[in-house]
């Protein structure tokens, strides 16, 4: 007979922030599935545009379940304090991504900028190396989405060369 219960471990209590995060993750998963079901597919063969949002929604759903279980058991680790400089760098990277795409710079340049600012926020200082890594990865991602999944990502001058 098992003596295991769903009560928090001794000295621990239900992590309400963890429960809220699990609910947000589950809500995002539902929105992704709902939005993906509204996408129209023009492909005759292969995966259509609905495939990746559903895969991501499944991942978010699994994360929500795991987070909820850990929050109810009180097993989530204590939170670290946020570094305001790192948070501002990541938010700046997101703003830069939106601006570059909005101004017609395209997916590759915009995502490369986000990669560089995020790696800098995590303390990495090799900007040229990060640029090379980001450029190669984002180009491969663009080609995978454009050629394999036939999804159009924001095109800029670099994407038109491919």
N, C-alpha and C positions, 0 to 999 in steps of 0.2 A: 504494500500500500504506500502510495506516495504522500509525503508530507508537504510537498511543494504547493504553495498558494500563489495567487496573483498579488498578494500584498507586498508593499515595498520592503526591502531588506531592512533589518534592524538599524536604526540610526538614519535611515533614508526615508524620504517622503516622495510623494508623487510630484514630478517636475511639471508644473503647469505650463511653463514656457515650452517645454518639449511637446506637450499635448497640442498646444497652439500651432507649433511648427509642423507637427504631423498633420493637423487639419488643413493647414495651408498647402502642404505638399499634395495631399489627397485632392484638394480643390483644384490645384493646378493640373493634376492628372485628368480630372473630369473635364476641365475646360479644353485640354488638348485633344481628348478623344472626341468631344462634341465638335470642336473646330475642324478636326481632321475628317469627320464624317460629312462635313459640308463642302470639302474640296472636290472639285471635278477632275476626273482623270481622263486624259486624252490618249493614254498609252494603250496600245493593243497588247503588248507583252511586257513582262518584267514588272518591277515594282512601280506603283504610282506614287503620287505625292502624299498619300495617306500613310505610307509605311513608317517613315521616320517619326512623325509625331506620335504614332501609336506605340512605337518602341520606347520612345522617351517617356510617354505616359505610364507604361508598364514599369519602367525604372523608378519613376516618381512614386508610383503606388507602392512598390516594394520598400522604398525608402520611408514612406509614410507609415507603413505597417511596422517596420523595424524601429522607427523612432517612437511610435506610440507604445510599443511593448517596453522599450527601455525607459520611456518617461513614466509609465505606470509602475514599473518595478523600481524606479528611482536609481537606475543604473547609468544615467547620462553623466559624463564627466563634468567637473566644475568648469564654468565658463572663464575664459581669459579676458582680460580687459582689452578693449579695442584700441589699436594704434590709430589716432586720427589722421596721421600723415598717410598711412597705407590706405585707409578708407577713402580719403580724398583723391589719392592717385588712381584708385580703381574707378571711382565715380567720374574723375576727369577722363579716364580712358573710355568709359561708356559714352560720355558726352562727345568725345572726339570721334568715336565710332559713328554716332548719330550724325554729327556734322559732316564727316567725310562722305558718308552715304548720301546725305541730303544734298551735298554740293556736287555729286556725281563722281566722286573718287572711286567708287566701286567697293566690292566686298573684300578683295585681297588687301588693299591698302588700309581699309578701315579696321579689319580684324587684326592685321599686323600691328597697328597702333595700339589696339586694345591689349594684345599679347605683351607688347613691350612695357606698357604702363603697369600691367598686372604683375609681370615678373619683377619690375622695379619695386612695386609695393611689397613684394615678398622678400625684398632685400638683395636681389640680384643686381650686379653692377655692370655686367658684360653686355652693353647695349648693342654693339655691332653683332655679337654672336646671337643675341636674342632676336635681332632683326632678321638675320639669316635663317634661323630656325623658324621664326614666325612666317617669313615669306614663303619658305618651302612648304610648311604645313598648310597654310591657308590656300596656297595655289593647288595643292593636292586635294584639299577639301572642296574647293571651288570646282575642280575638274570632276570629282566624284559626284557632286550634286548636279552639275550641269550635264555631264555626259552619261553617267550611269542611272541617276534617278530622274533625269530630264526635268529638274526643277530649276527655275531661273532665279538666280541670286542677283543682287544689285550689280550691274555691270558698269565698269569704269574703263579708263584707257588700257589698263593691263588686261582686263578680261576680254577686250575686243581683239587683242593680239593673239589670244589663245584660240 
